[in-house]
Amino acid sequence: MFKLGLIGQSIAQSRSPALHEMLGEIHGLPVSYVLHEPEDSSPEAFRATLQTLRDQGYRGTNVTFPYKQLAVAEGDTIKPSVERVGSTNTLALGGRVVAHNTDYTGFIRGYRRRNGERAAGRVVLVGAGGVGRAVAFALFEVGATEVLISDLNRDSANSLAEALNASGCASRVLEAIEVEDAVRGADGLVNCTPVGHYKSPGMPVPADWIGSQQWVFDAVYTPIDTEFLQTAHARGLSIVSGFDLFIFQGIDAFEIFTGIEVTDPAPVIERFLARYEITSELIG
């Protein structure tokens, strides 16, 4: 049995086990993917859980809230994606721990699946938290010329803008009075806040600001058809969904853990949607 896991808090509803075990089935590899919640949010609790997995012969683990940043310190080898973003969500285990960030690579893959080689252009990013940070850096791999950041947490927004600029990526924080004009004038609009989730419904920006852009991305994937994405789709914009990110970050992690290349994601997507009886006009 190929043993994989996820370390995080409040992860009981995660669909990562189903995705990784399904990938194993498709590729003829028996996979066990188990959820692990440390006792608390401390580095010590995370480190103890990680050591337990290593002692039990796990080949890899994903990492989620609130451990993505502190987990970097556990890597013996740090991949460039982690160095850029400053966090890891994927640890390959063995003699050495190798830290990756597949939120970063998964967004790139999902974007290109939907938009081909079209450059991301000038992008407004709403939400500068963990996934927002990974997506912000990834945007420059798909042709972003500038990322303008809007976040109620000014410290998070400033920190991200400073990190992007330090790496040679043009970015700045928007003042509240600037947000509407920036959104209307952007090529791309990205939501990396929880707004739109079942538990926090709504729109990250007013609906009448949407329509002049070329493409949008929503990190929320429960539901897949968020009000934000439905509005953008109805107005002819290209869609990159949170489901795209979920699938491709998982596929990238599976490839890292197993060494198996997933050349065609379509069967994975079809089987996953069928398993959960998910229908959506935004997934194609």
Secondary structure as the mmCIF struct_conf table of DSSP 4:
data_model
#
loop_
_struct_conf.conf_type_id
_struct_conf.id
_struct_conf.beg_label_comp_id
_struct_conf.beg_label_asym_id
_struct_conf.beg_label_seq_id
_struct_conf.end_label_comp_id
_struct_conf.end_label_asym_id
_struct_conf.end_label_seq_id
STRN STRN1 PHE A 2 ILE A 7
BEND BEND1 GLN A 9 SER A 10
TURN_TY1_P TURN_TY1_P1 ALA A 12 GLN A 13
HELX_RH_AL_P HELX_RH_AL_P1 SER A 16 ILE A 26
TURN_TY1_P TURN_TY1_P2 HIS A 27 GLY A 28
STRN STRN2 VAL A 31 HIS A 36
BEND BEND2 GLU A 39 SER A 42
HELX_RH_AL_P HELX_RH_AL_P2 PRO A 43 ASP A 55
TURN_TY1_P TURN_TY1_P3 GLN A 56 GLY A 57
STRN STRN3 GLY A 60 VAL A 63
TURN_TY1_P TURN_TY1_P4 PHE A 65 PRO A 66
TURN_TY1_P TURN_TY1_P5 LYS A 68 GLN A 69
HELX_RH_3T_P HELX_RH_3T_P1 LEU A 70 GLU A 74
BEND BEND3 ASP A 76 ASP A 76
STRN STRN4 THR A 77 ILE A 78
HELX_RH_AL_P HELX_RH_AL_P3 PRO A 80 VAL A 85
BEND BEND4 GLY A 86 GLY A 86
BEND BEND5 ASN A 89 ASN A 89
STRN STRN5 THR A 90 ALA A 92
BEND BEND6 GLY A 94 ARG A 96
STRN STRN6 VAL A 98 HIS A 100
HELX_RH_AL_P HELX_RH_AL_P4 THR A 102 ASN A 115
TURN_TY1_P TURN_TY1_P6 GLY A 116 GLU A 117
STRN STRN7 GLY A 121 VAL A 126
BEND BEND7 GLY A 129 GLY A 129
HELX_RH_AL_P HELX_RH_AL_P5 GLY A 130 LEU A 139
HELX_RH_3T_P HELX_RH_3T_P2 PHE A 140 VAL A 142
TURN_TY1_P TURN_TY1_P7 GLY A 143 GLY A 143
STRN STRN8 ALA A 144 SER A 150
BEND BEND8 LEU A 152 LEU A 152
HELX_RH_AL_P HELX_RH_AL_P6 ARG A 154 ALA A 166
TURN_TY1_P TURN_TY1_P8 SER A 167 GLY A 168
STRN STRN9 SER A 171 VAL A 173
HELX_LH_PP_P HELX_LH_PP_P1 LEU A 174 GLU A 175
HELX_RH_3T_P HELX_RH_3T_P3 ALA A 176 GLU A 178
HELX_RH_AL_P HELX_RH_AL_P7 VAL A 179 ARG A 184
TURN_TY1_P TURN_TY1_P9 GLY A 185 GLY A 185
BEND BEND9 ASP A 187 ASP A 187
STRN STRN10 GLY A 188 ASN A 191
BEND BEND10 THR A 193 PRO A 194
TURN_TY1_P TURN_TY1_P10 VAL A 195 GLY A 196
STRN STRN11 HIS A 197 HIS A 197
TURN_TY1_P TURN_TY1_P11 TYR A 198 LYS A 199
STRN STRN12 SER A 200 SER A 200
BEND BEND11 GLY A 202 GLY A 202
BEND BEND12 PRO A 204 VAL A 205
HELX_RH_3T_P HELX_RH_3T_P4 ALA A 207 TRP A 209
BEND BEND13 GLY A 211 GLN A 214
STRN STRN13 TRP A 215 ASP A 218
BEND BEND14 THR A 222 ASP A 225
HELX_RH_AL_P HELX_RH_AL_P8 GLU A 227 ALA A 234
TURN_TY1_P TURN_TY1_P12 ARG A 235 GLY A 236
STRN STRN14 SER A 238 VAL A 240
HELX_RH_AL_P HELX_RH_AL_P9 GLY A 242 THR A 258
HELX_RH_AL_P HELX_RH_AL_P10 ALA A 266 ARG A 275
TURN_TY1_P TURN_TY1_P13 TYR A 276 GLU A 277
TURN_TY1_P TURN_TY1_P14 GLU A 281 LEU A 282
#
